[in-house]
Amino acid sequence: MSAPPALQVRALSVAYDRDLAVHEVDLSVGVGEVVALLGPSGSGKSTLLHAVAGFLAPSAGEVWLHGRRVSSPSRVDPPERRDVAVVFQNGALWPHLSAVDTVAYPLRRRRMGKARARAEAVQILDRLDVGHLARRRPAELSGGEAQRVGLARALARGASLYLFDEPTANLDTHVRALFLTELAERQRVSGTAGLYATHDAEEALGLADRIVLLRDGRVVQVGPPELVYSRPVDLWAARLTGPATYLSAPLVSVGTGTGVVDIAGERVRVRCEAGGDGPGSLLVRPGWAHLGGTLPGRLRAVWFRGPHSDHQVETPAGEVLIREPGGPRGRVGDRVGWSLERVWPLAAPGARPQPPRTTAGPD
């Protein structure tokens, strides 16, 4: 018999007064799995996390941790009876404890000796590049430094489920990379599960085993990162999950994994895994089209990004964003040729496409 999921949320609804912030959400997180909640502000990410942690009672539905029901409308186990660790966006540090004692606290609660707990705490702080601040209290730390100490405390907790509420929102790029690397390594070694709330698509795509897209407290799509990026269920999901442009061009035929698009009278065979005949809106990600080819276009804008450059190309079927390695491949106003490798047909207004069926997680 297989082990139960680390987390299972069943038809969960959470209300503030009479307003539902989470609507009948079903999802699960397997043991050793990281699931990202991706959505804009107000989509219900934090509310869902707080219900799982035990800070909020559900209006309907249930929360189960490792096969044990911990929340229902009639009974809510307190946070201290749940084997979870929560990382808040603001750090939420105790004002009277130094950084090293803050991180050592969960280790001491596991009955580790004081000297050993402090030594391990310093190691965790060092890995997050704040070991030199071990003796400082929260009032002596910057916002980013305090956030790193809060992250270190959670990592020291050794819980079976981590809940992350946009933990890198106040961190610079370098420190964010350090934290995500440390989190991935800890998760790989320990096999703990994680539910990670973020509005950053790149962060979610790079970190998670599966992604749950939330809009207005409802689940819009669930699947592996590659699927939600390459096969979004609608225009909203496409925009949420990364850079996207759209061509208004007929998909004149579609077969097994390929299709034919008509662009200004030129028929182009492309990778295409769904769709139908007739005009439509075709999603094109930056890496799905390339400069050089027989299709006509004009450079409307160029941005140098360091390792790559983005080229906004005006075409007979609409504008398309093309990403190429290295520096810019032309100047604004230049006539260019381009080629198309892949498209994904988006739903027409009032309709929904039929991507491959996915589930919200293990039973």
N, C-alpha and C positions, 0 to 999 in steps of 0.2 A: 504493500500500500504506500503510495507516494505521500510525502510530507505536505501539509497544507501550505498555502502561500504565506509569505511574511505578512502581507496585508491584503485584506479583501473588503471592499466597500460595496454595499448592496443597496441599490435604489435610495441613495442618501440624499436627503434634502435638508438644508439649513436655512433658517429665516432670521432676519433682524426685524423685530416687531412683526409686521405682517408681510414684509418684502422678502421673497425668496432670493438668497444669494447663490445657492447651489440647488440644482433641480435634478432629482432622481439620478444621481451619478452612480454608475457601476464601473469599477475598475479593480484590478488586483496587481500586486507586486510580488513576483516570485522570490524565493530565497536566493540571494546573490545577485538580484537584478536591480538596475537603476532605471526608474521611470521618471520622465520629465513631464511636468505640467506646464505647457506653453500657452500663453495667452496675454492679452493686453491688460492694463490696469482695469480693475473692476470686473474681471472675468470669473472671479471666484477661487483663484488659486490659493490665496492665504486662508480664506474661510475653510476650504476643504482640508488644508493642512492642519488648521487649528481644531477641526472636528476630529481628525485622526489622532492628534496629540491629546485630546481630552479637555481642551480649553473651551470648547463649544459643544452644546448638546444638540443632537439632530432633531429636526421637526418630524422626520420620517426616515425609515431605513436603518441600517446597521453598519457598524465597523467591527471587523474581526482581525485579531492579531494572532498569527500562528495557530489558527483553529480555535481561538477563544474569543467569544463575543465580549467586546469592551464598551460598546455604545449602542443604545437604542433609545427611542423616545421615553421609555419608562425607567431606564437605568444607564448611568454613565460612570464607568470606572475613572477615578481621578488620574491625572498625568503620572503621579509617582508609582502607580500600579501598572504602568505600561512600559515595556522594555524599549523605549524610544528615546532618541536624542534629537533636540530641536536646535537648529541654528537660525537665529533671527537676523533680519536685515540690519538692525542697529547694534548688534553685539550683545545687549542686555547683560552687562557685567555687574558684579557686586562691587559697590563703591569702596568697601573697606578692605578688599583683598588685592594683593599684588598680582601681576600677571602670572607668575609661576605658581602661586598658591591657588589662583583661579583654575588653572589647568590641572593642578595636582588634586583638586578637590574630588572629582569623580573617581580618581585612582584610589584615594584614601577611603572613599566609601566602599570600594571593593576590597578593603582591608589590606591594601598594600602599605608597607612601612613608609614612614614619612620621608626618609632620605631617598629611598628608591623612587617614590612617587614624584618628588621634586626633580630628581635626575631625569626621569622619563618625560616630565613636563617640559623641562628645558630642551630636550631633544626635539619634541614636537614643535615648540616655539622656534627653534633654530631652522627646522625644515620650512617654516612659513616666514622665515627671514625677520623674525622679531625676538630672537633669543637675547639680543642685547638690551631688550626692554623688560627683562624678567622681573626686575624689582619695582617697576613702576605700577602705580594704581591707575584706575580708569581716568581720573581727572588729569593725569599727566600724559595721556595718550591722545594722538589725533584720532579722528573718526575712522580712518582706514586701519590704523594700528589696533584700535579697540576691536574692530571687526575681525582682524586676524586672530586676536586672542580668543574671541568668542568661537571662532572656527576651531582653534586648537583645543579648547575645552570640550567641544562636541566630539572631536576625533579621539580624545582621551576617554570618552564615556564608554566606548566598547559596547554600544547597544546593538541589538539585532535589527533595528530599523532606524535609519536616519531621515529626518524631515528637514529639508532645506528651504527656507523662505527667502528667495532671492539673495543668497548670502554674499554674492560678489558685486552687488549693485554699487557699493561705495568704494570698490577697490580699483586701483589703476591696472593697466593691462599686464604689467610684469607680475604683480602680486596675484592677480586673478589666475594667471597661468600657473604660478606656484601652487595655489590652492587646488586647482582642478587636477594637477598632476598628483599631488599628495592624496587627494580624495580617491582618484582612480586606483592608485597603488594600494591604499588601505582597503578599498573595496575588493580588489583582486586577491589580496592576501587573506582577508578575514571572511570573505563571502557574505558580508552583511548586505542588506537591502537598503535602497534609498528611494525616497520620493522627493523630487527636486523641482521647486517652483521657480520659473524664470519667464521674463518677457524677451529674452535674448535668444533668437533662433539659432545663431551659430553655436552658442554655449550648449543649448539643448541637443542639437544635432551631433555635436562632438562628444558629449558625455553619456547620453542615455542609451539603454538597450531598446527601449520603446518610448514613444512620445504620445501624450494625450493632449489634443488641442481643445482648449476651453473657450467658449464664447457665451457671455451672459449666463454663466453658471451651468452650462450644458456641455456635454461632450460632443464635439463635432467630428473628430476622427481619431483613431488609435492605430498605431502601427510602428514598425521599425523606422529609424530615421530616414533611410534611403527611400522608403515607400511614401512617407508623408511629404518628403521633399519633391520627389519626382512624380507623384500621382495624387496631388491634393484633391479633395472632394469638391471644392468650389473656389471661386475667385478670392474670397476672404482667406481661406486656408493657404492659397498660393502666395498671397502677399505676406501673410504672417510668417511663413517658413523660409523666406529668403528673397534675394533679388529676383524679379520676374518681369518679363515683358510679354506682350500678347500680339499675335498676328491675326488679322481678320482675313482669312484665306480658306478656300474650300478644301476640305479633306475628301478628295474625290474617290478614294478607295482605302480600305484597311484590311489587312490580313493578319497572319499570326506574327505579331511582333513588328510589323512594318506597315507603312501606309504611303500614300502619294498625296502631296500637297500641291495645289496650283497657285503659284505666285506670279502674277502678271503674265499669265499665259505659259509660263515655264513649269513643267511638272517635275517635282523633286521627290525622290524616294527617301523616306526618313524612318527612323525607329519610332514606332507608335504602337502602344499596347491596348488601346481602346478607341472608340469613336464611331462615327458613322458618316454617311454621305452628306454633302451639302455644306453651306457656309457655316463657320463657327469661329469661336475664339480659341486660338491655340497658344498654350503656355510655352514660352521658351526661356529656359534658365540660361545664365551667362555662359556656361560651358557647352551649350548645345548648338551654338552657331559659331562660325569662324570667319575671320577675314581671309579673303582670297577665294575666288570662285566666279561663277557665271552670273549670279543674281546681282542686279544693280542696286546701288545704294549711295548715300551721301553722309559723311560724318557730320553729325549735328553737335556732338560734344565729345570731349576726350578727357579722362581723368587718370593721372599717374598715381598708382596706389603703392608703389614700392616694388614688391615682387611681381606685380602684374599691372596692367593698364586696362581700364574700362572704356569701351568705345560705344557711344550711342549712335546707331546707324538708322537713318531715315530710309525706308523701303516702300515700294508700292503697296505693301500689305500692312504698313504700320511701322512703328519704331521698334528696334530690337537692340538689346544690350549684349555686346560681345566682349568677352574677357580673354585677353591674350597675355602670355608671360612676357616679362620685360617691359621696356618703355613703349610709349605711344607709337602706333603704326601709321600715323598720318596727322593732318591738321584739320581743324574745323573747316568745313566747306569742301573738302576733297571728295571727289567721286571715288568710290571703292567697289570692288567686287566682294561678295561674301557667299558662304555656303551654309546650308542648314542640315544638321545631323539628326535632330530628335525633336519631337513635340509631344505635348499632352493636351488632348481636347478638354476644355473646361465646360462646365454645365452652362447651358443657356439660362437666361432669367426664368425663375420659376421651376427649373428642372434640376435634377441631380445626376451626375455621371455614375457609372457603375464600375468603380475600381475593384481589384481583387478583394474578396471578403477577408476582413481581419477581425480579430476578437480583442477584447479588453484585457486578456491575460489568462493565466492558467486557472483551471477550476479549483 
